[in-house]
């Protein structure tokens, strides 16, 4: 802003407007990219969490999550 104040006439105003426009354009682009990344991460997390739950509920063994069957026995 101080560089624009030192320029004569409309040149300083034009420089200031161009700088503000470039800043806002960059912020809009960065915000859009961040939104896409956050939505993709949320979808991926939802899919991964759903996939982890599905085998446990569909096993049908009747013993819950099956953790007891895979645990080492104290006899050995």
C-alpha positions, 0 to 999 in steps of 0.5 A: 500500500505504501508503494501505491501511495508514492505513485502519481495520479491514477497509477497508484490507485490502479496498482492498489486495485490490481493488488487487491484483486490479485489477493482476493483471486488467490484467496478464492482459489485457495479456499476452493481447493481447501474445500475440495480436499476437506470434502474428499477427506470426509468421504474417504473417512466415511467409506473407510469407517463403513468398510471396517464395520461391515465384516464384524456385523456380517460375520454371523459367528455369534461371538461378537467381534471375533476378538476372542477367537483370534486371541492366543490361549493361556494354555500354550 
